[in-house]
Amino acid sequence: MIKPVYPALILLTVFFLYTCKQSDSGNVDELDFELDEALLAETVTFGEFQFSFKPPLYWDEYKSEFSDRMIATIKQKSSGNAGYSLSPLKIYFNPGSNSTITVGKLAARSDSVKGSINDYIAVLNSLMGNEIQRDGIIKKNRNLHYLITEKENLISYKIVASVYDGTLIQFDYTTMKINLDNVKPSILSSIASIKISREK
């Protein structure tokens, strides 16, 4: 069986897109993500961290040796980023649009890093500040911070949240710009389905 190669290239590119910028007005930018259940699969729960979401229909979870190798590669790549490393928990891929979702745990790499959402954003901004198109919070769930990044032919919707024990979680929805119109409703509905518990 031929192993998927192109999704791997997308996933590796995703982890070089960590960045953000403050709104020019200094105000919080709120974005309203509408939920359309018809576009979504069953709820996936991450019991250890007390959060859940619904991936879009027809986005397949990697459960193979390929996934294990890719997760190991992502961990290695992210370990070189200043301040934080990313440990993927689940990876999804939509073959029709060459789009990916990566759900992962962010960890501060030293005691000098605060390990907060604001600190994470500040670190990313210091590394790469020119690729963020928009950032702020989600109007109907103010625990979720979003960032929309663009680089070359890719666009990513990143959702960052702090769960009950302060652990930072990131959802990264990435697709090619030419496919965005087709997958955007599913991506936004999936984002709207994210539920974060602030209690254990």
C-alpha positions in Angstrom: 0.0 0.0 0.0 1.3 3.4 -0.9 1.9 5.5 2.2 0.5 9.1 2.2 3.2 11.6 1.6 1.5 14.8 0.8 -0.4 15.1 4.2 3.0 14.7 5.9 4.3 17.8 4.1 1.2 19.8 5.1 1.6 18.7 8.8 5.3 19.5 8.9 4.6 23.0 7.4 1.8 23.6 10.0 4.3 23.6 12.9 6.3 26.4 11.4 3.3 28.7 11.4 3.1 29.5 15.2 2.7 33.2 15.3 0.3 36.0 16.2 -0.1 39.8 16.4 -2.2 42.1 18.5 -5.2 43.9 16.9 -4.2 47.4 15.7 -7.0 49.0 17.7 -5.9 47.3 20.9 -9.4 45.8 21.3 -10.3 42.1 21.4 -11.4 40.8 18.1 -14.4 38.5 18.5 -15.3 36.0 15.8 -18.6 34.2 15.7 -18.3 30.5 14.5 -21.6 29.0 13.6 -22.3 25.3 14.4 -23.8 23.1 11.7 -24.2 19.6 13.1 -25.0 18.1 9.7 -21.3 18.7 8.7 -19.8 17.0 11.7 -19.0 13.5 12.9 -19.4 12.1 16.4 -18.0 13.8 19.5 -14.4 13.0 20.3 -13.6 13.3 24.0 -10.1 13.8 25.6 -10.9 12.6 29.1 -7.5 13.3 30.6 -7.8 17.0 29.7 -11.6 17.4 30.0 -12.3 18.8 26.5 -14.1 17.6 23.4 -14.9 18.4 19.8 -16.5 17.1 16.7 -14.3 16.6 13.6 -15.9 17.2 10.2 -17.5 14.4 8.4 -15.2 12.4 6.1 -12.0 13.5 7.9 -10.1 10.4 8.8 -8.2 9.9 12.0 -4.7 8.5 11.5 -4.4 5.3 13.6 -1.5 3.8 11.8 2.3 3.4 12.0 2.4 6.5 9.8 0.7 8.5 12.4 3.1 7.4 15.1 6.1 8.3 12.9 4.5 11.7 12.1 3.8 12.5 15.7 7.4 11.7 16.6 8.6 13.9 13.8 6.3 16.8 14.9 7.5 16.5 18.5 11.1 16.7 17.3 10.5 19.7 15.1 8.5 21.6 17.7 11.2 21.0 20.4 13.4 23.5 18.6 10.8 26.3 18.9 11.6 28.9 21.6 9.5 28.6 24.7 7.0 25.8 23.8 6.8 22.3 22.4 3.8 20.6 20.9 2.8 17.0 21.6 0.0 15.9 19.1 -2.9 14.0 20.6 -4.8 13.2 17.4 -4.4 13.9 13.7 -7.1 14.0 11.1 -6.9 14.2 7.3 -9.4 14.9 4.6 -8.2 13.3 1.4 -10.6 15.2 -0.9 -9.1 18.6 0.0 -5.6 17.6 1.4 -6.6 19.3 4.7 -5.5 18.4 8.2 -6.5 18.8 11.8 -4.0 18.4 14.6 -5.1 18.4 18.2 -2.1 18.8 20.6 -0.9 19.7 24.0 1.5 22.7 24.4 4.2 22.6 27.1 6.6 25.3 28.3 10.1 24.1 27.7 11.6 25.8 30.8 10.6 27.2 34.2 11.2 30.7 32.9 8.3 30.4 30.5 4.9 31.2 32.2 2.9 28.7 30.3 -0.1 30.9 29.7 -2.0 31.7 26.5 -0.8 35.3 26.5 2.8 34.2 27.0 2.4 31.6 24.2 1.1 34.3 21.9 3.9 36.7 22.8 6.5 34.0 22.1 5.0 33.3 18.7 4.8 36.9 17.9 8.5 37.3 18.6 9.3 34.5 16.3 7.1 35.2 13.3 4.8 38.1 13.4 3.9 38.8 9.8 1.7 35.8 8.8 -1.2 36.3 11.2 -4.3 37.7 9.4 -6.6 37.9 12.4 -6.6 36.9 16.0 -8.9 37.2 19.1 -11.5 35.2 20.9 -14.6 33.2 19.8 -17.7 35.2 20.6 -19.8 32.3 21.9 -16.9 30.7 23.9 -14.6 33.2 25.3 -12.3 30.5 26.7 -11.1 29.9 23.1 -8.5 32.1 21.4 -8.2 31.9 17.7 -5.5 32.8 15.2 -5.7 32.7 11.4 -2.4 32.4 9.7 -1.4 32.3 6.0 1.9 31.1 4.5 2.4 30.6 0.8 -0.5 28.4 -0.4 -1.7 27.3 3.1 -4.1 28.8 5.6 -4.6 27.7 9.2 -7.2 28.2 11.8 -5.5 27.8 15.2 -7.6 27.5 18.4 -5.8 27.8 21.7 -7.4 27.1 25.1 -6.4 26.5 28.7 -8.1 23.5 30.4 -8.9 23.0 34.0 -5.3 22.4 35.3 -3.8 25.2 33.1 -2.6 22.9 30.4 -2.6 24.6 27.0 -4.4 22.8 24.1 -4.2 23.8 20.5 -6.4 22.8 17.5 -4.8 23.4 14.1 -7.1 23.2 11.0 -4.9 23.6 7.9 -5.9 23.6 4.3 -4.7 24.8 0.9 -6.1 28.3 0.0 -7.6 27.0 -3.2 -9.7 24.5 -1.2 -10.8 26.9 1.6 -14.2 27.7 0.2 -15.1 24.0 0.1 -14.0 23.1 3.6 -14.5 26.4 5.5 -18.1 25.6 6.6 -16.9 22.2 8.0 -13.9 23.8 9.7 -15.9 26.6 11.4 -18.6 24.1 12.5 -15.9 21.9 14.0 -14.4 24.8 15.8 -17.8 25.8 17.2 -18.2 22.3 18.6 -15.2 22.6 20.9 -16.1 22.3 24.6 -13.6 23.0 27.3 -14.3 22.1 30.9 -12.8 24.5 33.5 -13.4 21.9 36.2 -11.9 18.4 36.6 
